[in-house]
Amino acid sequence: MADTRVENQRDAELRVTVLGGGSWGTTVAHLAAHNAPTRIWARDEPTVDAINNQHRNLKYLADYELHSNLTASSDFDDLVANTDLLVMGVPTSAFRDTCQRAASSLRPWVPVISLAKGFEQGTNKRMTEIITEELPSRPVGVLTGPNLAKEILAGRPAAGVIALTEHEIAERLQQVFTTPTFRVFTHHDVVGCELGGALKNVYAVAAATVEGRNLGDNARSAVITRGLAELIELGTALGGEALTLAGLAGMGDLIATCISPQSRNSHVGRQLGQGVPIEEILGDMSQVAEGVKATRAAIELASELGVNMPIAGHLAKVIFEGRDPNWAEENLLRGNLGHESGFSPDAEGARRRGTPRR
């Protein structure tokens, strides 16, 4: 039923609702407004008024003009009840509550797309798992990739991925978010795309601690690369595909987050590298850095699955135990000598033979 109803909308405009007035939710709403009637839900009336009257989000993106067709509202139930596509742009901490709130108003066949890159605290569940639990009988997917909000709003070229298991729906929604400067690819691997976006934040923080200590580009590059190997190891153990994690949703997002001064997670890492306590770093931030919570989730999931993740493990000790951030030298230079794990001949042979991961 879901596939048929969305297919019937192919020649009609889909009404889009984005829940969340932060920088990324606003940016995605701006993209969708190029192609479809789009409304965004924000909690505070000043943000709603600014979007409607000035075409700007003054709280997060004051210097960037939004599409003139984008409108905003604080009427949650009206927005959810009158949409053909629901986009979840709220942080992971508010994700389940927001889904529960939407459940009574959202029609059964409406697709739900997650923008959040992280895990639920306590359960370590992905956001699409939460959507499936709280909003069943609806197509579920993710929009992700190396996407920095301010660059996209400035009209600089970028690419992303929309992943759903229903390919025809993915193709339809691909058209909603694609603009002349933002290219969207479809993907079938929802799990891999979602894990890439969540786990890359861990290694963005780790790489930035190296930067914060002025250890050089060689060391930072080594942490990024070895971090990618850990990301792929855990991501495939959790059901994602290795090629997905080496693509836009994994490696691409990791690179963008590590090299950009706009990245909140890199900001956290640089401050940690300079010895600033995590409580002070987070207390001074107005937006969420998901990498801190994702680090705890990553090491807990790795422990359950028996996956070795030394970089994530050392970072967790810095964040949660107050360990001296001079961990990169120990991790890179003083570990046991051996093969570059994650790229071993045995692993490559297993991949070619199609040996399943357990």
Secondary structure as the mmCIF struct_conf table of DSSP 4:
data_model
#
loop_
_struct_conf.conf_type_id
_struct_conf.id
_struct_conf.beg_label_comp_id
_struct_conf.beg_label_asym_id
_struct_conf.beg_label_seq_id
_struct_conf.end_label_comp_id
_struct_conf.end_label_asym_id
_struct_conf.end_label_seq_id
HELX_RH_AL_P HELX_RH_AL_P1 ALA A 2 ASN A 8
TURN_TY1_P TURN_TY1_P1 GLN A 9 ASP A 11
BEND BEND1 ALA A 12 ALA A 12
HELX_LH_PP_P HELX_LH_PP_P1 GLU A 13 ARG A 15
STRN STRN1 VAL A 16 LEU A 19
BEND BEND2 GLY A 22 GLY A 22
HELX_RH_AL_P HELX_RH_AL_P2 SER A 23 ALA A 32
TURN_TY1_P TURN_TY1_P2 ALA A 33 ASN A 35
BEND BEND3 ALA A 36 ALA A 36
STRN STRN2 THR A 38 TRP A 41
BEND BEND4 ARG A 43 ASP A 44
HELX_RH_AL_P HELX_RH_AL_P3 GLU A 45 GLN A 54
BEND BEND5 HIS A 55 ARG A 56
STRN STRN3 ASN A 57 ASN A 57
TURN_TY1_P TURN_TY1_P3 LEU A 58 TYR A 60
STRN STRN4 LEU A 61 LEU A 61
TURN_TY1_P TURN_TY1_P4 ALA A 62 ASP A 63
BEND BEND6 TYR A 64 TYR A 64
HELX_LH_PP_P HELX_LH_PP_P2 GLU A 65 HIS A 67
TURN_TY1_P TURN_TY1_P5 SER A 68 ASN A 69
STRN STRN5 THR A 71 SER A 73
BEND BEND7 SER A 74 SER A 74
HELX_RH_AL_P HELX_RH_AL_P4 PHE A 76 ALA A 81
TURN_TY1_P TURN_TY1_P6 ASN A 82 ASN A 82
BEND BEND8 ASP A 84 ASP A 84
STRN STRN6 LEU A 85 MET A 88
BEND BEND9 VAL A 90 VAL A 90
HELX_RH_3T_P HELX_RH_3T_P1 THR A 92 ALA A 94
HELX_RH_AL_P HELX_RH_AL_P5 PHE A 95 ALA A 102
TURN_TY1_P TURN_TY1_P7 ALA A 103 SER A 105
BEND BEND10 LEU A 106 LEU A 106
TURN_TY1_P TURN_TY1_P8 PRO A 108 TRP A 109
STRN STRN7 VAL A 112 SER A 114
BEND BEND11 GLY A 118 GLY A 118
TURN_TY1_P TURN_TY1_P9 GLN A 121 THR A 123
HELX_RH_AL_P HELX_RH_AL_P6 MET A 127 GLU A 134
BEND BEND12 LEU A 135 LEU A 135
BEND BEND13 SER A 137 ARG A 138
STRN STRN8 VAL A 140 THR A 144
BEND BEND14 GLY A 145 PRO A 146
HELX_RH_AL_P HELX_RH_AL_P7 ALA A 149 LEU A 153
TURN_TY1_P TURN_TY1_P10 ALA A 154 GLY A 155
STRN STRN9 ALA A 158 LEU A 164
BEND BEND15 THR A 165 THR A 165
HELX_RH_AL_P HELX_RH_AL_P8 HIS A 167 PHE A 177
STRN STRN10 THR A 179 THR A 179
TURN_TY1_P TURN_TY1_P11 PRO A 180 THR A 181
STRN STRN11 PHE A 182 HIS A 187
BEND BEND16 HIS A 188 HIS A 188
HELX_RH_AL_P HELX_RH_AL_P9 VAL A 190 GLY A 212
TURN_TY1_P TURN_TY1_P12 ARG A 213 ASN A 214
HELX_RH_AL_P HELX_RH_AL_P10 ASP A 217 ALA A 237
TURN_TY1_P TURN_TY1_P13 LEU A 238 GLY A 239
HELX_RH_AL_P HELX_RH_AL_P11 ALA A 242 LEU A 245
TURN_TY1_P TURN_TY1_P14 ALA A 246 ALA A 246
BEND BEND17 GLY A 247 GLY A 247
HELX_RH_PI_P HELX_RH_PI_P1 LEU A 248 GLY A 252
HELX_RH_AL_P HELX_RH_AL_P12 ASP A 253 ILE A 259
TURN_TY1_P TURN_TY1_P15 PRO A 261 GLN A 262
HELX_RH_AL_P HELX_RH_AL_P13 ARG A 264 GLY A 273
TURN_TY1_P TURN_TY1_P16 GLN A 274 GLY A 275
HELX_RH_AL_P HELX_RH_AL_P14 ILE A 278 GLY A 283
TURN_TY1_P TURN_TY1_P17 ASP A 284 ASP A 284
BEND BEND18 SER A 286 GLN A 287
HELX_RH_AL_P HELX_RH_AL_P15 GLU A 290 LEU A 305
TURN_TY1_P TURN_TY1_P18 GLY A 306 GLY A 306
HELX_RH_AL_P HELX_RH_AL_P16 PRO A 310 GLU A 321
BEND BEND19 PRO A 325 PRO A 325
TURN_TY1_P TURN_TY1_P19 ASN A 326 TRP A 327
HELX_RH_AL_P HELX_RH_AL_P17 ALA A 328 LEU A 333
BEND BEND20 ARG A 334 GLY A 335
TURN_TY1_P TURN_TY1_P20 SER A 341 GLY A 342
BEND BEND21 PHE A 343 PHE A 343
HELX_RH_AL_P HELX_RH_AL_P18 PRO A 345 ARG A 353
TURN_TY1_P TURN_TY1_P21 GLY A 354 GLY A 354
HELX_LH_PP_P HELX_LH_PP_P3 THR A 355 ARG A 357
#
